[in-house]
Amino acid sequence: MLRFKGMAPDLMHRFVLHDGRSGGDLSHVDLEATWENRVLRGRPDWHAKVKQRIHLVRHANHREEIRAQLAKHRIKAAKEILLEGSSDPWRPSKEGPMREGILTVHKSFFGGVGRLEWEAKKVEAFKQRALEFLKEHFLGDQLLYVVAHEDEEAYHLHFVVAVWHEKHSANRGRQIVLQPSANPLLANYEHAQDLAGMAFTDLGICRGERRAEARREARRKQEVVPPPRRHVTPSAWRSEQIVKGKATANRIIAEASAAAEAVTVGARPDAEKTIRKCRKRAIKDARRRNVAMQKAERVAERQMAELQGALVEKQSEVSAKQAQIDALVEAQEDVNTKALAAIAEKKAEFDSLRTRVREMKQEVVELSSQAEAERTQVTVLCAQVQAEGARVDAVKARYQEALALGLRLFERRQSRWEPLRPDEPRQLVWVQDGRKPTPLPKVVEDNLAPAKSLLELIIELICQILEALFAPRELAVVQEVEIIQQARVELGLEPDMTIEDVLKRRAVEEEPTL
């Protein structure tokens, strides 16, 4: 199953909460197995990176639109766009400019419910094929984040997609926008299902029923169109199953109660008749047993009296012999106790000494090996610290030299932050003797490489600050241009006339006529 769902940038936190199991419906999640979930692509802060890129693109599109209007001499329109400010780099829609998706298959394919019943080979094969499929159809940086969940009934992959598309027009210039339909899979979900079915065929996984095609065929033949299948979220499905289960249980209980009541009503007369017969038979048997018991008791009393007399005689004889035996046993026990106490005391002393010697030997061996290991570890750590310190100092020196060199070149205006061509983004370029900007020479590029990313960020921020400071001055220049154009119209001057042309024209007009 391959399914997509719209995502707005300001609602990305919902996906993050579900992925981290820190919010939402968790009734179907085995939280003890959550630590088995794995991130297959992307970083944990992917959502922050998306918001940062949207912010940068929003302002870049705004500047590009102003530039395009000025290029067409639409000064008033450029002024209005500047005052309106930047806008979101996507077309408003109900679903949002991004997509989140899920890629999975029925739990029976893996071997059962839960990771304890899954076959590891099938899980690994599905994971690798799914990741290959996503990377193949969402090229470049479109695939932001992919995570595999193993704490639910079936193994599945969640992923997030953002498709950046570049547009060019005379009115707005070069605009970069979030446009899901620029990717064929997001433009046609039925086509995406076909491609996914072909990608997993050799694993024994087939595409689902072609319901949309069946509805179109029914419309073409003017037959009854089957209703579209409604997607039900897992939480709603579980709620429906609970309601159905309760209804089934109540129905079974009601049927069982009715059947038991019917059986009880039919069996009550026979049961009462059987009880009366059993009661009469039990009374007769009890009377017979009572008479026999009384006879047995009298015989037993006579035998008991005879046995008691014989027992008294035997007890007297046994008492006399027992007294003699007790005296002998007591004497023997005293001797044995003293001997055992002495033996035990000596044995305990010997065992204690032997144990102590063994422990001391073991302690000496352990301390020796531990001291040797610690000496070796200290030597290795000292060497590593020295090597790492030297490497860090060297990297730090190269980084500082590269940063200082880049700032000096920018200060001397040998390098600038501007595009090589009007339709390209800004970058560090080389400007020599007032010529056109060119890419940085290889020597300069190699020297700036250690700190180029930070250097570009610093120079871009400096340019943005300068643009913000000079924005009011640019507005004043725009207003002065409007005044000059109005004056040209009032004086009847042509648009391409220069000051020298105006002076020549005036000189001709002031010449005396013959």
C-alpha positions in Angstrom: 0.0 0.0 0.0 1.3 3.4 -1.0 -0.6 6.3 0.3 0.0 10.1 0.3 -1.5 12.8 2.6 -1.1 16.6 2.4 1.0 18.4 4.9 1.2 22.1 5.7 4.6 23.5 6.9 3.1 24.9 10.1 1.7 21.4 11.0 4.9 19.4 10.6 5.1 19.1 14.4 2.2 16.6 14.3 4.3 14.2 12.2 7.2 14.7 14.6 5.0 13.9 17.6 3.7 10.7 16.1 7.2 9.6 15.0 8.6 10.2 18.5 5.6 8.5 20.2 5.1 11.6 22.3 1.6 12.4 21.2 -1.5 11.2 19.3 -3.2 7.8 19.4 -0.7 5.2 20.9 -3.2 2.5 21.8 -1.9 0.3 18.9 1.8 0.9 19.6 4.1 -1.5 21.5 6.1 1.2 23.4 8.6 -1.4 24.6 9.6 -2.0 21.0 9.8 1.7 20.0 13.5 1.7 20.4 13.7 -0.6 17.4 12.4 2.1 15.0 15.1 3.3 12.6 15.6 6.5 10.7 16.6 5.5 7.1 17.1 8.9 5.6 17.3 12.5 6.8 18.1 14.1 10.1 16.0 14.6 13.3 15.9 18.4 12.7 14.6 18.1 9.1 11.5 20.2 9.9 13.6 23.1 11.2 15.7 23.0 8.0 12.5 23.1 5.9 11.3 26.2 7.8 14.7 27.9 7.3 14.7 27.2 3.6 11.1 28.5 3.2 12.2 31.7 4.9 15.2 32.2 2.6 13.2 31.4 -0.6 10.4 33.7 0.4 12.7 36.7 0.6 14.7 35.7 -2.5 11.4 35.4 -4.6 10.4 38.9 -3.3 13.7 40.5 -4.4 13.5 38.7 -7.8 9.9 40.0 -8.4 11.0 43.6 -7.7 14.0 43.2 -10.0 11.8 41.9 -12.8 9.4 44.9 -12.5 12.2 47.4 -12.5 13.7 45.7 -15.6 10.3 46.4 -17.3 10.4 50.0 -16.1 7.3 49.4 -13.9 8.5 51.6 -11.0 5.1 52.0 -9.4 4.5 48.3 -9.4 7.9 47.6 -8.0 7.2 50.1 -5.2 3.9 48.5 -4.4 5.5 45.0 -4.3 8.2 46.3 -2.0 5.7 47.7 0.4 3.5 44.6 0.4 6.4 42.4 1.6 7.2 38.8 0.8 4.6 35.9 0.5 4.7 32.1 0.9 6.5 30.3 -1.9 3.5 28.1 -2.8 0.0 28.2 -4.2 -2.7 28.1 -1.4 -4.5 24.8 -1.3 -6.6 22.6 1.1 -4.0 19.9 1.4 -0.8 22.0 1.7 2.4 22.2 -0.4 4.1 19.2 1.1 3.3 15.5 1.3 3.7 12.8 3.9 3.4 9.1 2.8 3.3 5.6 4.1 4.6 2.5 2.3 3.6 -0.9 3.8 2.1 -4.4 3.0 -0.3 -6.7 4.9 1.1 -8.1 8.1 0.6 -11.7 6.8 3.5 -11.1 4.3 5.9 -10.7 7.1 4.7 -13.7 9.0 2.2 -12.5 11.6 1.3 -9.8 14.1 4.2 -7.9 15.8 7.9 -8.1 15.3 8.3 -11.3 17.3 6.5 -13.2 14.5 8.1 -11.5 11.5 10.6 -13.1 9.3 13.8 -11.0 9.3 14.7 -11.8 5.7 11.3 -10.5 4.4 11.5 -7.4 6.5 15.0 -6.6 5.3 14.0 -7.2 1.6 10.9 -5.0 1.9 12.9 -2.2 3.6 15.6 -2.2 0.9 13.2 -2.3 -2.0 11.0 0.4 -0.5 14.0 2.7 0.1 15.2 2.1 -3.5 11.8 2.9 -4.8 11.6 6.2 -2.9 15.1 7.3 -3.8 14.4 6.5 -7.5 11.2 8.6 -7.8 12.0 11.4 -5.4 15.3 12.7 -6.7 17.7 15.2 -5.2 16.5 16.8 -2.0 12.8 16.0 -2.5 12.9 13.1 0.0 13.4 14.8 3.3 12.9 12.1 5.9 12.2 8.3 6.0 11.7 6.3 9.2 10.8 2.6 9.6 8.4 1.7 12.4 8.7 -1.8 14.0 6.4 -1.2 17.1 3.1 -1.8 15.4 1.3 -4.9 13.9 2.9 -4.6 10.5 6.3 -3.2 9.4 5.9 0.1 7.5 7.8 3.2 6.3 6.7 6.8 6.9 8.3 9.5 4.7 8.0 13.3 4.0 8.4 14.8 0.5 8.9 18.5 -0.5 9.1 19.2 -4.3 10.8 22.5 -5.1 10.1 23.7 -8.6 11.7 26.7 -10.5 9.6 29.0 -12.6 10.6 31.8 -14.9 8.4 34.7 -16.1 8.9 38.2 -17.3 6.7 39.7 -14.6 8.1 37.8 -11.6 11.5 36.7 -12.8 13.0 33.5 -11.3 10.6 32.1 -8.7 11.3 28.9 -6.6 8.0 27.4 -5.3 6.8 24.3 -3.5 4.8 22.4 -6.2 3.9 18.7 -5.4 2.5 18.2 -8.9 5.9 18.7 -10.4 6.6 15.1 -9.4 4.7 12.5 -11.5 4.0 10.3 -8.5 2.3 13.2 -6.6 0.5 14.4 -9.8 -1.3 11.1 -10.3 -1.7 8.8 -7.3 -3.1 6.0 -9.5 0.2 6.1 -11.6 2.1 5.9 -8.3 0.2 2.7 -7.3 1.1 1.1 -10.7 4.8 1.9 -10.3 4.8 0.6 -6.7 3.1 -2.6 -7.8 5.8 -3.2 -10.5 8.6 -2.4 -8.1 7.6 -5.1 -5.6 6.4 -7.8 -7.9 9.5 -10.0 -7.6 9.0 -10.1 -3.8 5.6 -11.7 -4.2 3.7 -8.4 -3.5 0.9 -7.5 -6.0 -0.9 -4.2 -6.6 -4.3 -3.8 -5.1 -7.6 -3.7 -6.9 -8.0 -1.1 -9.6 -11.1 0.5 -8.1 -10.7 3.9 -9.9 -10.4 2.1 -13.3 -13.4 0.0 -12.5 -15.5 3.1 -11.7 -14.5 4.7 -14.9 -15.4 1.6 -16.9 -18.8 1.4 -15.2 -19.5 5.0 -16.1 -18.4 4.3 -19.7 -20.8 1.3 -19.9 -23.5 3.3 -18.1 -23.7 0.7 -15.3 -24.0 1.1 -11.6 -20.9 2.8 -10.4 -19.4 1.2 -7.2 -18.9 3.8 -4.4 -15.3 4.9 -3.8 -13.6 3.2 -1.0 -13.4 5.4 2.1 -10.1 5.5 3.9 -10.5 4.8 7.6 -7.7 5.8 10.0 -6.4 3.1 12.3 -7.9 4.8 15.4 -11.4 5.0 13.8 -11.1 1.4 12.6 -10.3 0.2 16.1 -13.2 2.2 17.5 -15.6 0.6 15.0 -14.2 -2.9 15.9 -14.8 -2.3 19.6 -18.4 -1.2 18.9 -19.0 -4.2 16.7 -17.4 -6.6 19.3 -19.6 -5.2 22.1 -22.7 -5.5 19.9 -21.8 -9.2 19.0 -21.1 -10.0 22.7 -24.4 -8.5 23.8 -26.2 -10.5 21.1 -24.5 -13.8 22.1 -25.3 -13.1 25.8 -29.0 -12.4 25.0 -29.3 -15.6 22.9 -27.6 -17.7 25.6 -29.9 -16.3 28.3 -33.0 -17.0 26.2 -31.8 -20.6 25.5 -31.0 -21.2 29.2 -34.4 -19.9 30.3 -36.1 -22.2 27.8 -34.1 -25.2 29.0 -34.9 -24.3 32.6 -38.6 -24.1 32.1 -38.8 -27.5 30.3 -36.6 -29.3 32.8 -38.1 -28.0 36.1 -41.0 -30.7 36.5 -38.7 -33.6 35.8 -36.1 -32.2 38.2 -38.7 -31.9 41.0 -39.9 -35.5 40.5 -36.3 -36.8 40.5 -35.6 -34.8 43.7 -38.6 -36.4 45.6 -37.5 -40.0 44.6 -33.9 -39.3 45.6 -35.0 -37.9 49.0 -37.0 -41.1 49.9 -34.1 -43.4 48.8 -31.6 -41.4 50.8 -33.7 -41.6 54.0 -34.0 -45.4 53.8 -30.2 -45.7 53.2 -29.5 -43.5 56.1 -31.6 -45.5 58.5 -29.8 -48.8 57.4 -26.4 -47.2 57.8 -27.4 -45.9 61.3 -28.3 -49.3 62.6 -25.1 -50.9 61.3 -23.0 -48.1 62.7 -24.4 -48.5 66.2 -23.5 -52.3 66.1 -20.0 -51.5 64.9 -19.5 -48.9 67.7 -20.4 -51.4 70.4 -17.9 -53.9 69.1 -15.2 -51.2 68.8 -15.7 -50.1 72.4 -15.1 -53.6 73.7 -11.9 -54.0 71.7 -10.7 -50.5 72.8 -11.0 -51.4 76.5 -8.9 -54.5 76.0 -6.2 -52.7 74.0 -6.0 -49.9 76.6 -5.2 -52.5 79.4 -2.5 -54.0 77.3 -1.1 -50.6 76.4 -0.7 -49.6 80.0 1.4 -52.6 80.8 3.7 -52.0 77.8 4.0 -48.3 78.6 5.5 -49.1 82.0 8.1 -51.5 80.5 9.0 -49.0 77.8 9.4 -46.2 80.3 12.0 -48.1 82.4 14.1 -49.0 79.3 13.8 -45.5 77.9 15.3 -44.0 81.1 18.4 -46.2 80.7 18.8 -45.4 77.0 18.4 -41.6 77.7 21.2 -41.7 80.2 23.6 -43.5 77.8 22.7 -41.2 74.9 23.2 -38.1 77.0 26.7 -39.2 78.0 27.7 -40.0 74.4 26.3 -36.7 73.1 28.5 -34.8 75.5 31.6 -36.5 74.2 30.6 -36.1 70.6 29.7 -32.4 71.0 33.1 -31.5 72.5 35.0 -33.4 69.8 33.0 -31.9 66.9 33.4 -28.4 68.4 37.2 -28.8 68.5 37.3 -30.2 64.9 35.1 -27.5 63.6 37.1 -24.7 65.2 40.4 -26.0 63.7 38.8 -26.5 60.3 37.4 -23.0 60.2 40.8 -21.5 61.1 42.4 -23.5 58.3 39.8 -22.6 55.7 40.0 -19.0 56.6 43.7 -18.9 56.2 43.6 -20.7 52.9 40.9 -18.4 51.5 42.8 -15.3 52.6 46.0 -16.5 50.8 44.0 -17.3 47.7 42.4 -13.9 47.7 45.7 -12.1 48.3 47.2 -13.9 45.3 44.3 -13.0 43.1 44.4 -9.4 44.2 48.1 -9.1 43.4 47.6 -10.6 39.9 44.6 -8.3 39.2 46.4 -5.2 40.5 49.4 -6.0 38.3 47.4 -6.5 35.1 45.3 -3.4 35.9 48.3 -1.2 36.4 49.9 -2.5 33.2 46.7 -1.8 31.3 46.3 1.7 32.7 49.9 2.5 31.9 49.3 1.4 28.3 46.0 3.3 28.1 47.6 6.5 29.4 50.4 6.3 26.9 47.9 5.8 24.0 45.6 8.6 25.2 48.6 11.0 25.6 49.6 10.3 22.0 46.0 10.7 20.8 45.6 14.0 22.6 48.8 15.3 21.2 47.9 14.3 17.6 44.4 15.6 18.0 45.7 18.9 19.4 48.1 19.3 16.5 45.3 18.5 14.0 42.9 20.9 15.6 45.5 23.7 15.7 46.2 23.1 12.0 42.5 23.1 11.0 41.9 26.2 13.1 44.8 28.0 11.5 43.6 27.1 8.0 40.0 28.1 8.9 41.1 31.5 10.3 43.4 32.2 7.3 40.6 31.3 4.8 38.0 33.4 6.6 40.4 36.4 6.9 41.4 36.0 3.2 37.8 35.9 2.0 36.8 39.1 4.1 39.9 40.9 2.7 39.0 40.1 -0.9 35.4 41.2 -0.3 36.6 44.4 1.4 38.9 45.2 -1.6 35.9 44.3 -3.9 38.0 41.7 -5.7 35.2 39.2 -4.8 31.5 40.1 -4.6 28.2 38.5 -3.7 26.2 38.6 -7.0 25.0 36.2 -9.7 27.1 35.3 -12.7 24.1 35.7 -14.9 20.7 37.3 -14.2 18.8 34.0 -14.1 21.2 32.4 -11.5 21.3 32.8 -7.7 23.9 35.0 -5.9 27.3 33.5 -5.1 30.9 34.5 -4.5 32.3 35.7 -7.8 35.7 37.2 -8.9 35.7 40.8 -10.2 39.0 42.1 -11.7 39.6 45.6 -13.1 35.9 46.4 -13.6 35.4 43.3 -15.8 32.3 41.1 -15.8 32.1 38.7 -12.8 33.6 35.3 -13.3 33.9 32.2 -11.1 36.5 32.2 -8.3 40.0 31.1 -9.6 40.9 27.6 -8.5 43.8 29.0 -6.3 41.4 31.3 -4.5 38.7 28.6 -4.3 41.2 26.1 -2.7 42.4 28.7 -0.2 38.8 29.7 0.8 37.5 26.0 0.9 38.0 25.4 4.7 35.7 28.3 5.7 33.7 28.9 2.5 30.2 28.0 3.9 30.6 30.4 6.9 32.2 33.0 4.7 29.2 32.9 2.2 26.8 33.2 5.1 28.6 36.2 6.6 28.8 38.0 3.2 25.2 37.2 2.4 24.1 38.7 5.8 26.3 41.8 5.1 24.6 42.2 1.7 21.1 41.8 3.2 21.9 44.4 5.9 23.3 46.8 3.3 20.2 46.3 1.1 17.9 46.9 4.2 19.9 50.1 5.0 19.8 51.4 1.4 16.1 50.5 0.8 14.8 54.0 1.7 17.5 55.5 -0.6 16.4 53.3 -3.4 12.8 54.5 -2.9 14.0 58.1 -3.1 15.8 57.3 -6.3 12.7 55.7 -7.7 10.7 58.8 -6.9 13.3 61.1 -8.5 13.2 58.9 -11.6 9.4 59.4 -11.7 9.8 63.2 -11.4 12.4 63.2 -14.2 10.1 61.2 -16.5 7.2 63.5 -15.7 9.5 66.5 -16.6 10.5 64.9 -19.8 6.8 64.5 -20.8 6.0 68.1 -19.9 9.0 69.4 -21.9 8.1 67.2 -24.8 11.5 65.4 -24.7 12.0 62.0 -26.3 12.8 59.1 -23.9 16.3 58.5 -25.3 17.5 62.2 -25.5 20.5 63.1 -23.4 21.5 66.4 -21.9 23.8 67.2 -24.8 20.9 66.6 -27.2 18.7 69.0 -25.2 21.4 71.7 -25.3 21.9 71.3 -29.0 18.2 71.5 -29.6 18.0 74.7 -27.5 20.9 76.2 -29.3 19.2 75.6 -32.6 15.9 77.1 -31.4 17.7 80.3 -30.1 19.5 81.0 -33.4 18.2 84.1 -35.2 16.2 83.5 -38.2 17.0 85.3 -41.4 
